[in-house]
Amino acid sequence: MTSINIISAAKLSQLIKEKKDIVIVDIREDYEIINDGKIEGSLHIPMGDLINRLNQIPKGEKIIFHCNSGSRSENILNFMIMNNLYFNNYYSLDGGFLALKNLP
């Protein structure tokens, strides 16, 4: 059985600094972005809209999905696996936006 790819906040931070070919998809709700901000250059598609908007995600070396804590992004990627919508270049950000925000 396929399992989802996980990426650490430290590794994502390194990829952002190195300007690697990545696409970051923020699946949080609008109010979360208004309250907490977002990763510069990330694509915002709320979780409830994601399946219907997968065609809007640009192709990249790595597609990193994130929510606030990592739970929703893991859940949606597991849903994609069950529905044959998952690709090997999809990743979930371990610990979500909070982990990235709390890096030293």
TASULCOR-V162130 format. One line per field, one symbol per residue. phi: phi as a letter, one per 30 degrees, with the letter a starting at -180 (. if undefined). burial: b if it has 9 or more other C-alpha atoms within 8 Angstrom, else e. A space follows every 10 residues. Layout:
BEGIN
phi: ???
burial: ???
END
This chain:
BEGIN
phi: .dbddcbddd ddedddddhd dbbccccdde dddddcibde idccbeedce edbeddddda dbcccbbdcj dddddddddd edchcdbdcc bcddiieddd dcdd
burial: eeebbebbbe ebbebbeeee ebbbbbbbee ebbeeeeeee ebbebbbeeb eebeeebeee ebbbbbbbbb bbbbebbbeb beeeebeeeb bbbbbbbbbb eeee
END
